[in-house]
Amino acid sequence: MLLKLHVMEHTILVLMAALPVYLIVALGPLLRKAKALTPEMDKGVMSMAVHLFYPCLILDKMLGADILRDAGVVFSSAGIGFSVIVLAMGLAFVIARLLGFEKGSGLRTFSASSGVQNYGFIAIPLMVYVFPDDDAALAVLFTHNLGVELALWTVGIMLISGNRNASWRSFIKGPIIAVLLGLLLVQTGLDHFIPEVARRVFAMLGVCAVPVSLLLVGTTMYDLARDVRFDWKVSTGGVLVRLVMVPVVILCLAKFLPLAQELRQVLVIQAAMPAGVFPIVLSRHYGGRADVAMQVVVATSLVSLLTMPLIVSFGMAWVGL
């Protein structure tokens, strides 16, 4: 009974926290229809968000974060980020087999797209709203996401393409470089010598990362929803893996492993995330089935509007946050 009351309280809290996220995402289709944010603009805006705004946001939150001076927290955060993705992809592969997927029908693409959550564009603003003024948790999130990126650019690409050789050039990305630089500065104590004017620049540019990214999520969902023809096996299987089975695994890790409180907060948010959009791009470039990835993303994104507050609220109460 007490758990139910906590879940109800947290559900209202998370729903109110997520509402601004939903509203900004909903602005994306409106801007697309009004031709204020055209498809031709997406590449430039996305590049600016990924290679400028997000690195600045990462450095703003990581520099001075004392929790990242603990090497154990750094390795456990990145390690769990990597391990959960690999485990989720393996689980999705098994479910795909049970649903009758075969090679050539989207087996590998389904496994990769269902195994990768939206760990940035939606997770970051939700972390900010659910755990306000907690920069330590946000710093741990970026470290966790380093492990996710490593899994995506190694195991994910190998799975989609069938090629076991991953290129080191895949890791030359703004957010990855920013996380590695931030960890180096914090671990060595050199972050104390970063000029205040530079920190202010990081903060000012970093503020742009979340709203710009959410607008792009909205335009992407709008574009995909118009072109996708749903296959019940793909959409239902994606929802089952991404929003039912994987959340159980992640919440159990948060509950029973001896982890830092901030990492538990990160895992609760990650458990509620829909499938990430980026596997669509990877499937296009590495010989996968982009249509399958689109269906997984659209189906889980729409259903997560209902499940996200429930999973986060239950997770917070059950894990004890």
N, C-alpha and C positions, 0 to 999 in steps of 0.2 A: 504494500500500500504506500509506504514511504517512498519507494523507488518510483512508483507511478506519479506521485506528486512532484518529485524532483524532475522527472521527465517532462511533465506538463509545463513546469516553470521554465525549464531550459528550452523547450520547444518554442514557447512564446518569445524568449530572449533571442534564440537563433533566428526565428522567423523575422523579427524586427531588425536583427543585424543583417540578415541576408536580403531584406527588401530593397535597400539601395543598390545592391549588386544586380538584382533582377531588373530594377528600373533602368539602370544604365545599359544593361544588355539589351533591354527592349528598345532603347533609343537607336541602337544600331540599324535595325530594319527600317525605322522611320527616316533615318538619315540616308539610307540606301534608296528608299522610294523617292525622297526629295532630291536625290542626286547631289546631296551635299558631301557624301562620302562614296565616291564611285569605285568600281572594281579596279580601275586604273590607278587609283590612289592607294590601294591596299598595300602593295609591295613597299612603297616608300614609307608609309606610316608604320607598317610592321617592322621594317628595318630600323627605323628610328626608335621604336619601342624596345626592340630586342637588344640593339647595340648601343643605345644611349641611355634611355630612361631607366631600363631595368638594371644595368650595371651601376648607375648612380644610386638607385634605390638600395641595391645590395650593399654597396660601400657605405652608404649613409647608416644603415642598420647594423652592419657588422663591425665597423670601426668603433672601438671602445666597448664592445660587448664582452664583458668579463667571462661569461659562460664559455666563450669560444677559446679561452686560454687553457681550458681543460681538454687535453688531447683525447681523453676517453669519450667525452661528449661529441667531439668532432668525428672520431672514427665510428662511434655507434650510430650517429645520425646518418652519415654517408653510407655506412654499411647496411643499415636497415632500409634506407632509400633504395639501394641497389637490390637487396635481397627480396624485398616485397614485390618489385617489378618482375623479377625473374620467376618468383613463385606464382604470381598472378598470371603470367604468360603461360606457364606450365599448366596451371589449373584451367585456363581458357582452352588450351589445346586439347585437354582430356574431354571437356564439355563439348567442344566442337566435334570430336570424334563420335561421341555418344549421340549427337544430333544428326550425324550422317554426313558431315563435311568431309571432303576428300581433296587431295592435291589438285589444284586447278580450279576448285570451286570456292576458294577463299579461305582454306584451312589456316594457312600461315598468317594471312592478313587479319583474320578474325582473332587469332590468338594474340597477335601483337597489339592490335587496337583495343581489345578488351582488357589487356593486361596493363595498359598505361593510363593512369588517371590524369585529369587536368590539374597538374601540380603547381601551376603558376598563375594563369590569368584569373581563375576564380578562387583558388585556394588562398592567394595572398590577400585580396580584399576581405575575404571571409575571416581570415586570421585577425586582421586589423579590427574588424567590427566585433567579433566574438571575444577577443582578448585585447581590449583597447589598452594603449600605453604599455604594452609588454614587448619592448624591442628585443628582449632576450629570446623570446619564443620565435619572433620573426627571423632573427639571426640563425637560430637552429633550423628553421624551415629552409633557408637558403643552403645551408650545409647538407641537409637531407636531400634537397633537390640536386645537389652535385652527384650523389649516388644514383638518383633517378636518371640524370642525363647520361651517366656512364653506362647504365644498363640499356637505355634506349639506343645509344649510338654503337653499342657492341652487340648484345644479345638481340635487341629489336631488329637491327638491320640484318643480322645473320638470319633471323627467322623469316623476315619478309622476303629477302632476296634469295635465300638458300645458299648464300656465299659465306663461308666461315672466316673470311679475312676482313677485318675492320680497319679503316684508314685513320691514322692519327690526325689527319686534317679535319676530321669530323668534329674534333673537340676544340677547334679554334673558333669559339663563339663568345660574344660579349658577356653573357651571364656566367659562363664557366670561368672565363679569365677573371672576372670580377670576384667570384667566390674564392678562387685560388689566391688572388692577390690579397683579398681581405683576410683570409686565414693566415697568410704569410706575415702580414703586417701585425695582426693581433698576436700571433704566437711569438713573434720576436719583440713585441712591445713598441715597434716603430710607429704604430697608429697614434701614439701620443704626440708624435712630431708632425702630424699632418696639420697644415695651417687651417685656422678656423674659417678663412674665406673659402678654402677648397671644400670644407665640410658643408658650408652653406650652399655652395653650388650643387653639390651632390644632393642635398635635401630638396632644393628648389626643383631640380630636374627630376628627381625620383618621385615627387608627388604626381607627376604626369603619367607615370608608368601604369598605374592601376586603371584609371578611367579610360585612357586611350586603348588599353588592351581589352577592356570589357566591351567597348564599342566595336572592336574588331571581332570579338566573339559573337556579338549580335549580328553583324553583317555576314559573318561566315555561316552561322546557323540559318540565316535567311536564304542565302544562296544555295546551301545544301538541301534544305527542305523542299525547295522548288523542283529539284532535279532527281531526287532519290525516289526510287520505287521500292517499297519495303517488302522484304522477305521475312516472314514470321520467324524463321529459324535464326536469322541473323539478329534481328531486333530483340526478340525474346531472349535468345542466348546471351546477347551482350548485356542486357539488363540483369539477367540472372547472375552472371559472373561479376560484373562491375559493381552492381548496387545491392547484391544480396550476399554472395559467397565471399568475395574479397573483403567487404567491410567486417564480416565475422572474423576473418583471419587477422586483419589489422587491429581490431579492437582487442582481440585476445593477446596480441603482442603488447599492446599498450597496458593491458591489465596485469599481465603476469610476468613480464620481463622487468629486471631491475634497471629502469631507465630514468633519466632526468625528467623532472616535471615538465619542462619546456618541450621535450621530445614527445611526451605523452600528449600534450596539447596539439602538436603537429600531426600526430598519427590519428587523432580523433577527427581532425579536419580532413585529412587525406582519405579517411574511410568513407566519407560522404561524397567524394568527388565523382563526377561523370567521367567518361572516357575522354582522353586528351585529343585535341584536334591535329596535332603534328603528325601522327601516324598516317593521316590522309596524304600529306605531302611526301612522306617516305615511301608509301605504297606507289605513288605516281613515279617516283624516281628510281625505285629499286625493283620494279617488275611485279609489284603486288596487285591486289584488287582494290582500287580506290573506292569503287562503289560499295564494297563490303565495309570498308573503314568508315565511309560516310554514314551508312545505316547505323553502325554501332554508336557513332558520335551523336547523331541526331536523336536516336531512341533514348540513350542514357541521359543526354542533356535535358530532354523534355521530362522524362520520368523523375530526374533528380530534383526538379523544382518542387516535387511533393516529398521525396524521400530525404533530401538534404537536411531540413530542419529536424526530422525525426531521428536520423542517424546521429547527427551531432549532439542533439539533446540527450538521447539515450546513452551515447558514448561518454559524455561528460559526467552523467550521473553514475554510470556503471564503473567507469575507470576511477572516479573520485576526484574530478577537477573542480 
